[in-house]
Amino acid sequence: MASVVNVFVDEVGDHGNPLGIVWASAATKKHEAEIAADLGFSETIFIDEISQDVAHVRIFTPAGEVRFGGHPVVGLASWLHEAGDDIRTISCAVGSARVRVEGERVFVNAMPEWTTNFVLERLSSPEEVLAVDPEAYSEGTFCVWAWIDEEAGVVRARVFAPDLGIREDSATGSAAIRLTAELGRDLQVVQGSGSVLYTHRRNLGREIEVGGRTSPERLVELA
C-alpha cells in the first residue's frame, strides 16, 4: 500500500504534484523503480527508516533513482508532520534537508547543487509560458518561466524533464530552488495548472528553502 499526497497545492487545496510514499521493506527492495513506474507519479519516496527525528529516504522517478527532489522531501515532511512525527531532518542520497513548519506550509532547506541542473528559459509573459508545447522538449530538463509580478517576486513556470521520464511536471521544488539561486531573491512560483511553491534564500544564498501546502493523504494499492 502506498500513501499519496498532492504537494504544493494552492490555498484551497487544489492542484499540486502527486507523490507516492512507501515504507521500504523486503518486498520493495530492488523493486523501487518498478513501483515508481507503476504508480506513475513524477516521483515516489521510499522511507528506509526513521531514527529519532531523522527520516532516511530514497527517491525514484519513473526513470530511476535521483539524489534529491524538492516535492518528495517537502511532501514527506508534511505527511509525517500531519501524522504527529516530530521530524527535523530528511536524509537522502545527497545530504540532509532541515524541516521547518510554518502554519499550513512545510519547508525544507537544500543546497542548489543538490538539484537537477535545469536549463532555465525566460519568456516574456505568463501567456507565452502557458502556450509552450511540451512536445518541443524531447530530451533534457527545462524550466520555462516568466514574471507575473517582478516587484513582488511572483513567477509563472512550467517544467519539462524527459530525461527523468517526466513529460511535464506539475510542481517542481528542485526547479524552484535553481530559479531562486539564479535570480538571487525569494520567490512565489505558480507552476503547471496552478500549483504554488514558495522559496526563501538562506545563509547568504548558499541554501534555498522551498515549501508550501500539502493535501491530506489517500491510499493506493501497490500492484
TORSE-444271 format. One record per residue (C-alpha): residue in three letters; y, x, z. Coordinates in steps of 0.25 Angstrom, whole numbers, plus 5000, padded with zeros to 4 digits. Layout:
N
ALAYXZ
...
// end
This chain:
223
MET500050005000
ALA501450054997
SER502750015003
VAL503849984993
VAL505349984995
ASN506549984986
VAL507450104989
PHE509050104986
VAL509149944986
ASP510549884985
GLU511249814997
VAL510449684995
GLY509049754993
ASP508949754978
HIS508549864968
GLY508149994974
ASN506950084969
PRO505550044974
LEU504850154982
GLY503350154985
ILE503050204999
VAL501550255002
TRP500950315014
ALA500150435009
SER498650425012
ALA497350485007
ALA497350364997
THR498750404991
LYS498550554992
LYS498550614977
HIS498850474972
GLU500350474975
ALA500750484961
GLU499750374956
ILE500250284967
ALA501750304964
ALA501450274949
ASP500650154953
LEU501750104962
GLY502750124950
PHE503950154958
SER504850274955
GLU504450344968
THR503350324979
ILE503450394992
PHE502150435000
ILE502250455015
ASP501350575019
GLU501750565034
ILE502750525044
SER502950635055
GLN503950595066
ASP505250565058
VAL504850635044
ALA504150565033
HIS503350655024
VAL503250595009
ARG502950624995
ILE503650554983
PHE503050514970
THR503650454957
PRO502650394946
ALA502650534940
GLY502250614953
GLU502850674966
VAL504250704968
ARG504950794978
PHE505950694983
GLY506450554980
GLY507650484986
HIS507250344984
PRO505850364990
VAL506350445002
VAL507450345005
GLY506550225003
LEU505450285012
ALA506550325023
SER507050175023
TRP505550115023
LEU505250205035
HIS506550165042
GLU506250025040
ALA504850035046
GLY505550105058
ASP505150245056
ASP506250345060
ILE506050435048
ARG507150545048
THR506550635036
ILE505750615024
SER505050735019
CYS504650745005
ALA504150854995
VAL505550924994
GLY506150905008
SER506550815020
ALA507550705018
ARG508250655030
VAL508350505032
ARG509550425037
VAL509750275039
GLU511050205037
GLY510950055039
GLU510150005028
ARG510150135020
VAL509250255022
PHE509650385017
VAL508950525015
ASN509450665013
ALA509050745002
MET509350874994
PRO509850854980
GLU508850964975
TRP507650874980
THR507850774970
THR507450764955
ASN508550834946
PHE509050704940
VAL509950724928
LEU511250654931
GLU511850584919
ARG513250524922
LEU513650404913
SER515050344912
SER514750204918
PRO513750124926
GLU513550034914
GLU513150164906
VAL512150194917
LEU511550054916
ALA511450064901
VAL510550184901
ASP509150164894
PRO508050234903
GLU507350264890
ALA508350374887
TYR507750454899
SER506350494895
GLU506250614903
GLY506950674915
THR507650624927
PHE509050564925
CYS510150494934
VAL511150414925
TRP512350374933
ALA513850334933
TRP514950294943
ILE515050154947
ASP516150194957
GLU516450344957
GLU517450334968
ALA516450264977
GLY515250354973
VAL514450234966
VAL513550274955
ARG512650194945
ALA511450264941
ARG510050264935
VAL508950364935
PHE507850394925
ALA506750484929
PRO505650484918
ASP505150624923
LEU504850554936
GLY504150434930
ILE505350344932
ARG505950284920
GLU507150234929
ASP507350244944
SER508050124951
ALA508550214963
THR508450364964
GLY508850434976
SER508650574970
ALA509550544959
ALA510650494968
ILE510550624976
ARG510650704964
LEU511850624959
THR512550634973
ALA512350784973
GLU512950794959
LEU514150714962
GLY514350764976
ARG514650634982
ASP513950514989
LEU513550404980
GLN513050264979
VAL512150254967
VAL511750124961
GLN510450144953
GLY509550064944
SER509749914945
GLY510549924958
SER509850024968
VAL510850084977
LEU510850234983
TYR511750304992
THR511950454993
HIS512750545003
ARG512950695001
ARG512550775014
ASN512650915018
LEU513750945008
GLY512950884997
ARG511750974999
GLU510950845003
ILE511150704998
GLU510850575006
VAL510250464998
GLY509950325003
GLY510050175002
ARG509350045005
THR507850015004
SER507149885003
PRO506049825012
GLU504649875009
ARG503649795001
LEU502149834999
VAL501449874987
GLU499949894985
LEU499450024980
ALA498550024968
// end
